[in-house]
């Protein structure tokens, strides 16, 4: 059984627009904006990544339509790291697949 969605512990401000969207935990949150602008020139890059976030919180954010207005062309997903050691791998994998389906 997949991990149930749960509200995030930290509030995040939604970008106004994004062609490319980073979603997930501290690994995604820590990607330097300058690097992203170099890799994706002439694209609007947004982040809805939060340090410490678990896959359940990412699912909640997506399930509650807080970012539907963005409609990015590319989504970079880095999630599940903070679940390791706390949840069974099969539950993490199933929850990640649900996040991918939401995206």
N, CA, C and O atoms as a GROMACS GRO file, in nm:
protein
  412
    1UNK      N    1   0.084  -0.119   0.000
    1UNK     CA    2   0.000   0.000   0.000
    1UNK      C    3   0.089   0.125   0.000
    1UNK      O    4   0.187   0.132   0.073
    2UNK      N    5   0.052   0.221  -0.083
    2UNK     CA    6   0.131   0.345  -0.095
    2UNK      C    7   0.115   0.431   0.030
    2UNK      O    8   0.018   0.419   0.105
    3UNK      N    9   0.211   0.516   0.049
    3UNK     CA   10   0.208   0.609   0.162
    3UNK      C   11   0.102   0.715   0.138
    3UNK      O   12   0.095   0.772   0.029
    4UNK      N   13   0.020   0.742   0.237
    4UNK     CA   14  -0.089   0.839   0.223
    4UNK      C   15  -0.035   0.981   0.217
    4UNK      O   16   0.062   1.014   0.286
    5UNK      N   17  -0.099   1.066   0.134
    5UNK     CA   18  -0.057   1.206   0.128
    5UNK      C   19  -0.072   1.273   0.264
    5UNK      O   20  -0.164   1.240   0.340
    6UNK      N   21   0.016   1.365   0.294
    6UNK     CA   22   0.004   1.443   0.417
    6UNK      C   23   0.054   1.584   0.391
    6UNK      O   24   0.141   1.605   0.307
    7UNK      N   25  -0.001   1.682   0.462
    7UNK     CA   26   0.038   1.822   0.440
    7UNK      C   27   0.187   1.843   0.464
    7UNK      O   28   0.246   1.780   0.552
    8UNK      N   29   0.248   1.932   0.387
    8UNK     CA   30   0.389   1.964   0.408
    8UNK      C   31   0.412   2.033   0.541
    8UNK      O   32   0.321   2.096   0.596
    9UNK      N   33   0.534   2.021   0.592
    9UNK     CA   34   0.567   2.087   0.718
    9UNK      C   35   0.610   2.232   0.696
    9UNK      O   36   0.609   2.312   0.789
   10UNK      N   37   0.646   2.265   0.572
   10UNK     CA   38   0.689   2.401   0.539
   10UNK      C   39   0.606   2.452   0.423
   10UNK      O   40   0.579   2.379   0.327
   11UNK      N   41   0.566   2.577   0.431
   11UNK     CA   42   0.490   2.640   0.323
   11UNK      C   43   0.587   2.683   0.214
   11UNK      O   44   0.699   2.725   0.242
   12UNK      N   45   0.545   2.672   0.091
   12UNK     CA   46   0.629   2.713  -0.021
   12UNK      C   47   0.550   2.808  -0.110
   12UNK      O   48   0.430   2.788  -0.133
   13UNK      N   49   0.617   2.909  -0.160
   13UNK     CA   50   0.553   3.006  -0.248
   13UNK      C   51   0.557   2.950  -0.390
   13UNK      O   52   0.662   2.910  -0.439
   14UNK      N   53   0.443   2.948  -0.454
   14UNK     CA   54   0.435   2.896  -0.589
   14UNK      C   55   0.494   2.998  -0.687
   14UNK      O   56   0.465   3.117  -0.678
   15UNK      N   57   0.577   2.950  -0.780
   15UNK     CA   58   0.626   3.042  -0.883
   15UNK      C   59   0.509   3.090  -0.969
   15UNK      O   60   0.406   3.023  -0.979
   16UNK      N   61   0.524   3.206  -1.031
   16UNK     CA   62   0.419   3.259  -1.118
   16UNK      C   63   0.406   3.175  -1.246
   16UNK      O   64   0.296   3.150  -1.295
   17UNK      N   65   0.521   3.131  -1.298
   17UNK     CA   66   0.523   3.053  -1.420
   17UNK      C   67   0.649   2.967  -1.420
   17UNK      O   68   0.748   3.000  -1.355
   18UNK      N   69   0.644   2.857  -1.494
   18UNK     CA   70   0.762   2.771  -1.505
   18UNK      C   71   0.750   2.683  -1.628
   18UNK      O   72   0.651   2.612  -1.647
   19UNK      N   73   0.852   2.688  -1.712
   19UNK     CA   74   0.861   2.594  -1.824
   19UNK      C   75   0.920   2.462  -1.773
   19UNK      O   76   0.885   2.354  -1.819
   20UNK      N   77   1.011   2.476  -1.675
   20UNK     CA   78   1.077   2.363  -1.613
   20UNK      C   79   1.054   2.374  -1.463
   20UNK      O   80   1.076   2.480  -1.405
   21UNK      N   81   1.011   2.266  -1.400
   21UNK     CA   82   0.976   2.269  -1.259
   21UNK      C   83   1.052   2.161  -1.183
   21UNK      O   84   1.046   2.043  -1.219
   22UNK      N   85   1.122   2.200  -1.077
   22UNK     CA   86   1.188   2.106  -0.988
   22UNK      C   87   1.094   2.075  -0.873
   22UNK      O   88   1.043   2.166  -0.807
   23UNK      N   89   1.070   1.947  -0.850
   23UNK     CA   90   0.978   1.901  -0.747
   23UNK      C   91   1.052   1.804  -0.657
   23UNK      O   92   1.123   1.716  -0.706
   24UNK      N   93   1.036   1.818  -0.526
   24UNK     CA   94   1.093   1.718  -0.437
   24UNK      C   95   1.154   1.771  -0.310
   24UNK      O   96   1.102   1.863  -0.247
   25UNK      N   97   1.267   1.709  -0.273
   25UNK     CA   98   1.328   1.732  -0.142
   25UNK      C   99   1.449   1.824  -0.152
   25UNK      O  100   1.463   1.900  -0.248
   26UNK      N  101   1.537   1.818  -0.052
   26UNK     CA  102   1.651   1.909  -0.043
   26UNK      C  103   1.749   1.893  -0.159
   26UNK      O  104   1.819   1.987  -0.194
   27UNK      N  105   1.753   1.775  -0.218
   27UNK     CA  106   1.844   1.757  -0.332
   27UNK      C  107   1.800   1.847  -0.447
   27UNK      O  108   1.883   1.913  -0.509
   28UNK      N  109   1.671   1.850  -0.474
   28UNK     CA  110   1.619   1.939  -0.578
   28UNK      C  111   1.623   2.085  -0.533
   28UNK      O  112   1.657   2.173  -0.611
   29UNK      N  113   1.589   2.109  -0.408
   29UNK     CA  114   1.588   2.247  -0.356
   29UNK      C  115   1.727   2.309  -0.360
   29UNK      O  116   1.740   2.430  -0.377
   30UNK      N  117   1.830   2.227  -0.345
   30UNK     CA  118   1.966   2.277  -0.339
   30UNK      C  119   2.032   2.303  -0.473
   30UNK      O  120   2.143   2.356  -0.477
   31UNK      N  121   1.966   2.268  -0.583
   31UNK     CA  122   2.026   2.294  -0.713
   31UNK      C  123   2.036   2.445  -0.733
   31UNK      O  124   1.935   2.514  -0.727
   32UNK      N  125   2.155   2.496  -0.755
   32UNK     CA  126   2.172   2.642  -0.770
   32UNK      C  127   2.099   2.697  -0.892
   32UNK      O  128   2.104   2.640  -1.001
   33UNK      N  129   2.032   2.808  -0.872
   33UNK     CA  130   1.955   2.870  -0.980
   33UNK      C  131   2.045   2.904  -1.100
   33UNK      O  132   2.005   2.885  -1.214
   34UNK      N  133   2.166   2.952  -1.072
   34UNK     CA  134   2.260   2.988  -1.180
   34UNK      C  135   2.289   2.866  -1.269
   34UNK      O  136   2.295   2.876  -1.391
   35UNK      N  137   2.309   2.750  -1.205
   35UNK     CA  138   2.334   2.628  -1.280
   35UNK      C  139   2.214   2.592  -1.367
   35UNK      O  140   2.229   2.555  -1.484
   36UNK      N  141   2.095   2.604  -1.310
   36UNK     CA  142   1.973   2.572  -1.386
   36UNK      C  143   1.955   2.666  -1.504
   36UNK      O  144   1.914   2.624  -1.612
   37UNK      N  145   1.984   2.794  -1.483
   37UNK     CA  146   1.973   2.891  -1.592
   37UNK      C  147   2.075   2.862  -1.702
   37UNK      O  148   2.048   2.888  -1.819
   38UNK      N  149   2.192   2.809  -1.665
   38UNK     CA  150   2.293   2.773  -1.763
   38UNK      C  151   2.250   2.649  -1.842
   38UNK      O  152   2.267   2.643  -1.964
   39UNK      N  153   2.196   2.550  -1.771
   39UNK     CA  154   2.152   2.426  -1.836
   39UNK      C  155   2.029   2.449  -1.924
   39UNK      O  156   2.017   2.390  -2.031
   40UNK      N  157   1.939   2.534  -1.878
   40UNK     CA  158   1.813   2.559  -1.948
   40UNK      C  159   1.802   2.707  -1.986
   40UNK      O  160   1.716   2.778  -1.934
   41UNK      N  161   1.888   2.753  -2.078
   41UNK     CA  162   1.881   2.894  -2.115
   41UNK      C  163   1.747   2.927  -2.181
   41UNK      O  164   1.689   2.844  -2.251
   42UNK      N  165   1.700   3.046  -2.158
   42UNK     CA  166   1.574   3.099  -2.212
   42UNK      C  167   1.451   3.019  -2.171
   42UNK      O  168   1.350   3.019  -2.241
   43UNK      N  169   1.459   2.950  -2.056
   43UNK     CA  170   1.343   2.882  -1.998
   43UNK      C  171   1.319   2.938  -1.858
   43UNK      O  172   1.413   2.973  -1.786
   44UNK      N  173   1.193   2.946  -1.821
   44UNK     CA  174   1.158   2.986  -1.684
   44UNK      C  175   1.166   2.862  -1.596
   44UNK      O  176   1.094   2.764  -1.618
   45UNK      N  177   1.254   2.866  -1.496
   45UNK     CA  178   1.273   2.752  -1.408
   45UNK      C  179   1.210   2.784  -1.272
   45UNK      O  180   1.238   2.888  -1.213
   46UNK      N  181   1.124   2.695  -1.224
   46UNK     CA  182   1.062   2.711  -1.093
   46UNK      C  183   1.096   2.593  -1.004
   46UNK      O  184   1.128   2.484  -1.051
   47UNK      N  185   1.089   2.617  -0.874
   47UNK     CA  186   1.114   2.510  -0.777
   47UNK      C  187   0.999   2.504  -0.678
   47UNK      O  188   0.953   2.606  -0.626
   48UNK      N  189   0.952   2.383  -0.653
   48UNK     CA  190   0.859   2.361  -0.542
   48UNK      C  191   0.917   2.248  -0.456
   48UNK      O  192   0.845   2.160  -0.408
   49UNK      N  193   1.046   2.255  -0.440
   49UNK     CA  194   1.120   2.156  -0.362
   49UNK      C  195   1.150   2.212  -0.224
   49UNK      O  196   1.182   2.330  -0.208
   50UNK      N  197   1.140   2.125  -0.123
   50UNK     CA  198   1.158   2.167   0.016
   50UNK      C  199   1.251   2.070   0.087
   50UNK      O  200   1.235   1.948   0.076
   51UNK      N  201   1.347   2.122   0.157
   51UNK     CA  202   1.438   2.040   0.235
   51UNK      C  203   1.361   1.958   0.337
   51UNK      O  204   1.276   2.011   0.409
   52UNK      N  205   1.390   1.830   0.343
   52UNK     CA  206   1.325   1.742   0.440
   52UNK      C  207   1.194   1.683   0.393
   52UNK      O  208   1.134   1.602   0.464
   53UNK      N  209   1.149   1.722   0.276
   53UNK     CA  210   1.018   1.674   0.230
   53UNK      C  211   1.020   1.525   0.199
   53UNK      O  212   1.116   1.472   0.141
   54UNK      N  213   0.912   1.459   0.238
   54UNK     CA  214   0.894   1.317   0.209
   54UNK      C  215   0.792   1.304   0.096
   54UNK      O  216   0.719   1.397   0.066
   55UNK      N  217   0.790   1.188   0.035
   55UNK     CA  218   0.704   1.168  -0.081
   55UNK      C  219   0.556   1.192  -0.048
   55UNK      O  220   0.481   1.237  -0.134
   56UNK      N  221   0.515   1.164   0.075
   56UNK     CA  222   0.376   1.188   0.114
   56UNK      C  223   0.340   1.337   0.103
   56UNK      O  224   0.229   1.371   0.063
   57UNK      N  225   0.434   1.423   0.138
   57UNK     CA  226   0.410   1.567   0.133
   57UNK      C  227   0.407   1.618  -0.011
   57UNK      O  228   0.329   1.707  -0.045
   58UNK      N  229   0.492   1.560  -0.094
   58UNK     CA  230   0.489   1.596  -0.236
   58UNK      C  231   0.355   1.556  -0.297
   58UNK      O  232   0.296   1.632  -0.373
   59UNK      N  233   0.308   1.437  -0.263
   59UNK     CA  234   0.176   1.393  -0.312
   59UNK      C  235   0.066   1.487  -0.266
   59UNK      O  236  -0.024   1.520  -0.344
   60UNK      N  237   0.072   1.531  -0.142
   60UNK     CA  238  -0.032   1.621  -0.090
   60UNK      C  239  -0.032   1.752  -0.170
   60UNK      O  240  -0.138   1.800  -0.209
   61UNK      N  241   0.086   1.807  -0.192
   61UNK     CA  242   0.094   1.934  -0.267
   61UNK      C  243   0.033   1.919  -0.407
   61UNK      O  244  -0.040   2.006  -0.453
   62UNK      N  245   0.063   1.809  -0.473
   62UNK     CA  246   0.011   1.788  -0.608
   62UNK      C  247  -0.138   1.754  -0.606
   62UNK      O  248  -0.213   1.800  -0.692
   63UNK      N  249  -0.180   1.674  -0.510
   63UNK     CA  250  -0.322   1.636  -0.500
   63UNK      C  251  -0.412   1.755  -0.469
   63UNK      O  252  -0.530   1.753  -0.504
   64UNK      N  253  -0.358   1.857  -0.405
   64UNK     CA  254  -0.438   1.973  -0.367
   64UNK      C  255  -0.431   2.086  -0.468
   64UNK      O  256  -0.468   2.200  -0.438
   65UNK      N  257  -0.383   2.055  -0.588
   65UNK     CA  258  -0.387   2.147  -0.703
   65UNK      C  259  -0.322   2.282  -0.679
   65UNK      O  260  -0.362   2.382  -0.740
   66UNK      N  261  -0.224   2.286  -0.593
   66UNK     CA  262  -0.162   2.415  -0.562
   66UNK      C  263  -0.071   2.466  -0.673
   66UNK      O  264  -0.033   2.583  -0.674
   67UNK      N  265  -0.038   2.378  -0.768
   67UNK     CA  266   0.057   2.416  -0.872
   67UNK      C  267   0.006   2.388  -1.012
   67UNK      O  268   0.082   2.393  -1.109
   68UNK      N  269  -0.124   2.360  -1.024
   68UNK     CA  270  -0.182   2.327  -1.155
   68UNK      C  271  -0.168   2.442  -1.255
   68UNK      O  272  -0.163   2.417  -1.375
   69UNK      N  273  -0.163   2.564  -1.208
   69UNK     CA  274  -0.154   2.679  -1.297
   69UNK      C  275  -0.021   2.685  -1.372
   69UNK      O  276  -0.010   2.758  -1.471
   70UNK      N  277   0.079   2.611  -1.328
   70UNK     CA  278   0.212   2.619  -1.387
   70UNK      C  279   0.222   2.550  -1.523
   70UNK      O  280   0.278   2.607  -1.616
   71UNK      N  281   0.168   2.431  -1.537
   71UNK     CA  282   0.174   2.354  -1.661
   71UNK      C  283   0.312   2.354  -1.725
   71UNK      O  284   0.327   2.395  -1.840
   72UNK      N  285   0.416   2.309  -1.651
   72UNK     CA  286   0.552   2.308  -1.708
   72UNK      C  287   0.566   2.206  -1.820
   72UNK      O  288   0.492   2.108  -1.826
   73UNK      N  289   0.660   2.232  -1.909
   73UNK     CA  290   0.689   2.138  -2.017
   73UNK      C  291   0.775   2.023  -1.966
   73UNK      O  292   0.764   1.910  -2.014
   74UNK      N  293   0.861   2.052  -1.867
   74UNK     CA  294   0.952   1.953  -1.811
   74UNK      C  295   0.942   1.957  -1.659
   74UNK      O  296   0.938   2.065  -1.600
   75UNK      N  297   0.937   1.840  -1.596
   75UNK     CA  298   0.939   1.830  -1.451
   75UNK      C  299   1.057   1.743  -1.412
   75UNK      O  300   1.074   1.632  -1.463
   76UNK      N  301   1.138   1.795  -1.319
   76UNK     CA  302   1.248   1.717  -1.264
   76UNK      C  303   1.206   1.676  -1.124
   76UNK      O  304   1.187   1.762  -1.037
   77UNK      N  305   1.193   1.548  -1.102
   77UNK     CA  306   1.142   1.495  -0.975
   77UNK      C  307   1.253   1.427  -0.897
   77UNK      O  308   1.316   1.333  -0.946
   78UNK      N  309   1.277   1.476  -0.776
   78UNK     CA  310   1.374   1.415  -0.684
   78UNK      C  311   1.301   1.400  -0.551
   78UNK      O  312   1.289   1.495  -0.475
   79UNK      N  313   1.252   1.280  -0.524
   79UNK     CA  314   1.170   1.259  -0.406
   79UNK      C  315   1.188   1.116  -0.356
   79UNK      O  316   1.221   1.026  -0.433
   80UNK      N  317   1.167   1.097  -0.226
   80UNK     CA  318   1.176   0.965  -0.166
   80UNK      C  319   1.299   0.944  -0.081
   80UNK      O  320   1.304   0.850  -0.001
   81UNK      N  321   1.398   1.028  -0.096
   81UNK     CA  322   1.522   1.014  -0.019
   81UNK      C  323   1.496   1.018   0.131
   81UNK      O  324   1.553   0.939   0.206
   82UNK      N  325   1.410   1.110   0.175
   82UNK     CA  326   1.382   1.125   0.318
   82UNK      C  327   1.292   1.015   0.373
   82UNK      O  328   1.268   1.009   0.493
   83UNK      N  329   1.243   0.928   0.284
   83UNK     CA  330   1.163   0.814   0.329
   83UNK      C  331   1.249   0.691   0.356
   83UNK      O  332   1.207   0.599   0.426
   84UNK      N  333   1.370   0.691   0.302
   84UNK     CA  334   1.458   0.574   0.318
   84UNK      C  335   1.485   0.548   0.466
   84UNK      O  336   1.515   0.640   0.541
   85UNK      N  337   1.474   0.424   0.505
   85UNK     CA  338   1.497   0.386   0.644
   85UNK      C  339   1.375   0.404   0.733
   85UNK      O  340   1.374   0.358   0.847
   86UNK      N  341   1.271   0.471   0.682
   86UNK     CA  342   1.149   0.494   0.760
   86UNK      C  343   1.030   0.418   0.704
   86UNK      O  344   0.936   0.385   0.776
   87UNK      N  345   1.036   0.391   0.573
   87UNK     CA  346   0.924   0.324   0.507
   87UNK      C  347   0.977   0.209   0.422
   87UNK      O  348   1.092   0.213   0.377
   88UNK      N  349   0.896   0.107   0.399
   88UNK     CA  350   0.938  -0.004   0.314
   88UNK      C  351   0.963   0.045   0.171
   88UNK      O  352   0.887   0.129   0.121
   89UNK      N  353   1.066  -0.005   0.105
   89UNK     CA  354   1.097   0.039  -0.032
   89UNK      C  355   0.979   0.025  -0.128
   89UNK      O  356   0.960   0.111  -0.215
   90UNK      N  357   0.900  -0.081  -0.115
   90UNK     CA  358   0.786  -0.099  -0.205
   90UNK      C  359   0.682   0.012  -0.186
   90UNK      O  360   0.619   0.055  -0.283
   91UNK      N  361   0.663   0.058  -0.063
   91UNK     CA  362   0.568   0.167  -0.037
   91UNK      C  363   0.620   0.298  -0.095
   91UNK      O  364   0.543   0.377  -0.150
   92UNK      N  365   0.750   0.321  -0.083
   92UNK     CA  366   0.811   0.443  -0.139
   92UNK      C  367   0.796   0.441  -0.291
   92UNK      O  368   0.756   0.541  -0.351
   93UNK      N  369   0.829   0.328  -0.352
   93UNK     CA  370   0.820   0.316  -0.498
   93UNK      C  371   0.677   0.340  -0.547
   93UNK      O  372   0.656   0.410  -0.646
   94UNK      N  373   0.581   0.282  -0.478
   94UNK     CA  374   0.441   0.299  -0.517
   94UNK      C  375   0.399   0.446  -0.504
   94UNK      O  376   0.329   0.498  -0.591
   95UNK      N  377   0.442   0.511  -0.397
   95UNK     CA  378   0.408   0.651  -0.377
   95UNK      C  379   0.474   0.740  -0.484
   95UNK      O  380   0.412   0.835  -0.532
   96UNK      N  381   0.597   0.708  -0.521
   96UNK     CA  382   0.665   0.784  -0.626
   96UNK      C  383   0.590   0.768  -0.759
   96UNK      O  384   0.574   0.864  -0.834
   97UNK      N  385   0.544   0.648  -0.788
   97UNK     CA  386   0.465   0.626  -0.910
   97UNK      C  387   0.336   0.708  -0.909
   97UNK      O  388   0.292   0.756  -1.014
   98UNK      N  389   0.275   0.723  -0.793
   98UNK     CA  390   0.154   0.807  -0.782
   98UNK      C  391   0.188   0.954  -0.806
   98UNK      O  392   0.109   1.026  -0.867
   99UNK      N  393   0.304   0.998  -0.758
   99UNK     CA  394   0.347   1.136  -0.785
   99UNK      C  395   0.367   1.155  -0.935
   99UNK      O  396   0.324   1.256  -0.991
  100UNK      N  397   0.432   1.059  -0.999
  100UNK     CA  398   0.453   1.068  -1.144
  100UNK      C  399   0.318   1.074  -1.216
  100UNK      O  400   0.302   1.152  -1.310
  101UNK      N  401   0.223   0.994  -1.174
  101UNK     CA  402   0.090   0.996  -1.235
  101UNK      C  403   0.023   1.132  -1.215
  101UNK      O  404  -0.044   1.182  -1.306
  102UNK      N  405   0.040   1.192  -1.098
  102UNK     CA  406  -0.017   1.326  -1.072
  102UNK      C  407   0.044   1.430  -1.163
  102UNK      O  408  -0.024   1.519  -1.213
  103UNK      N  409   0.175   1.418  -1.184
  103UNK     CA  410   0.245   1.515  -1.268
  103UNK      C  411   0.196   1.502  -1.411
  103UNK      O  412   0.243   1.576  -1.498
   0.00000   0.00000   0.00000
